[in-house]
Amino acid sequence: MEIKVTADLLDGLVLALLESQDYYGYALTQDMQQAISISESTMYPVLRRLQKAEYVTTYDAPYQGRNRRYYKITESGENHLQRIKKMWNDYKESLDAVFAAADKRKQNAQDEEGQHE
């Protein structure tokens, strides 16, 4: 089973990678694919959305006689990434609390069954 990645999380993952270094599109897609299932045809609209929101900028650099377009996180993008990380941590903590409570209820029910035998 695969959990769906929301646009906010996708933005956060891209910005997190760009926080450490600038990337050209193909390399960014390759690194993203190590974490989630994503195609190049999905990545480029994400990058355009982030660029339009001014969370990333682009520049071209020559490579083997061609230009590569590189993506660089902006200060606004870094701030947005921090907001996404906080939202993710809050969400994860909420889910963890639900799972932990469910596990505890299950364990208590099993303990009660064991006492009645």
N, C-alpha and C positions, 0 to 999 in steps of 0.2 A: 504494500500500500504506500502511496505517495501523498504527503501532506502538501496541499496547495500553498504556493508562496504568493503573498499579496504584493501589490505594486509597491507599497511602503517598504516591505522587507526586501524586495528586489532592489529598490533604490538604495537601501541601507547596505546591502551586500556589495553592490558596485562601488558605492562611496567608501566603504571600508577598505576595499582593495586599492582604490585610488589614494587613500590616505597615506599609504606607505610609499607609493611610486606612481609615476605617470604610466599609462598603458596605451598601446594601440589596440584597436577593436578586436582583432583576432586573438591576441594574447590574453586580453581581458576575458573573452568568452572561454578560452581554454582553462583559465584559472577558476572561473565561475563554475565550469562543468565539473570541477573536482568536488564542489560542495553540493550542487543541485543540478538537476536535468534542465538544461536550457540550450536553445539553438541560437545561432548567429542572427537568424531572422527575428528572434525575440529581443536580443540584446540591443540591436541598433535603435529600435524605437525607444527603449529605456534610456539609452545615451542621449538621444535627441530630446526626450522629455527633460532629462537632467540639465542639458545645455540650455533649453528654453527657460527653465526655472533659474538659470544662472548658478546652479550648483556645481557645474563643471565648465571648463573652457577647453578649446581645442587649439592645437598648433600642428603644423606639418613639418616633418623632418625627412630628409632624403635617406633612402635605404636601398642599396643595390640598384641605383638608377631610377628608382621610383620614390614617390612621397608616401610616407605613412602618416595617417592622422592620429595624433596622440590626444588623450583625454587627461585633464588635470583638475583635481578638486579645487574649488574656490573656498574662500573663508566662509561664505554663505553655505557652501556644501558641507564644510566641516561642522558648522553649527547645526545644520539639518541632520547630519549623521548622529550627532550627540542626542538630538531629540528622538530619533528613531531607536537608538540604543536604549534610551530610557523607557520608551514605549514597549520595546521588546522585553526588557527586564521586568517591567511591571506585569506584562501579559504572562510571561513565563512563570513568575512567582505565583500569579493567580492560578494558573493551570497546575503547577506543582502542589499548591495547597489543596486543590480539588482531588488530585490523584492521591495525595497522602491521606486525606480524610477518608476517601473510599477504601484505601488499603487498610486503614485502622479499623473501619467498620467491619470489613471482611474478616480481619484477624480476630476482632472481638466476637463476632458471630461464630467463628470456628472454635474459639476458646470456650464459649458457652455450650456449644454442641459437645465438646470433649468432656465438660463437667457433668453432662446429663447422661453419659454412657455408663 
